[in-house]
Amino acid sequence: MTKQELHPYVGMWVTEGGYIRHELLPNGRYDEARGDRQSAYRGSYKVTGNYIEYKDDTGFTADGEFRDDILYHAGMVLYREER
């Protein structure tokens, strides 16, 4: 298991209402769905402490921060989806 796989943020993160869904996979990849559009964006991510850096497969980059088990990313607030 790699260091990336050990971070505590792997899983599904959703906006209130569930329109935007980020699935952080244990292999350092993510898959983002928007509304009915599955896999609207895909790419890689890296977590350092509570900071996350995204790079989608087109080269676009973004970042975010986890605070109190909430992900703040690009003006969005995402909550951990309970399974």
N, C-alpha and C positions, 0 to 999 in steps of 0.2 A: 504494500500500500504506500502511495506517495504522500508527501506532506500535503499536497493539494487535496487529496481525498480525506484527510483527517480534519479539515476545518469544519466547524459546526453549522455551516450555512447551506450545505447541500440540501436540495429539495425544491419544492414549489413555493413561489412567492407570488402573491396576487394583489391587485389593487382592490379597493373596496368595490364591491359589485362584480369583481372577477373579469373585467374587460381585458386587462393586460395581465398575462401570466408569464413569469420567468421561471423556467425550470433550470436550476443549477445542478448539473450532472457531476458525479464524483470524478470524472475523467478530465475536468477542467473545461468542459464545453457547456454552452447554454443553448436553450431553445426558447424563443419568446413567441407567444401567441397573442393576437389582438382580435378581440371579438370572435367571429367565426373563422378567422384566418389562422389556421394552425401553422406553426413554423414560419411566422412572418419574418423573423430575424433569427439567425443562428451565428454562433461564433465561439470564441474562447474567452475565458475570464481567469483572473488571478485574484486571490484573496490574500491580503497582508494585514493581519490583525483584524480590525473592523472595516477596512477599506477594500473596495472591490473595483477592479479595472476590467472593462469589457472591450473586446475588439471583434466586431462582426466580420463575417466572411468577405464583405466588400471592402474592409479596411477602416470603416468608421469606428471611432473610439468614444467611450463614455466612462463615467465612474460613478461611484455611489458610496454610501456609508451605512453600516448597520449600527443602530442605536436602540437599546432596549428591545431587541428582537424584532425590530422594524427596519426595513430597507428603504433608504431615501436615495432615489436615483432619478436624475434628469427631471426634477420637479414633480416626480411621482412618489407616492408612499405605497409601499408594498408590504403585505403581511404574510407571515408564514402560513401556508395552508396546512391545516391539521388533517391527517389521514385517518 
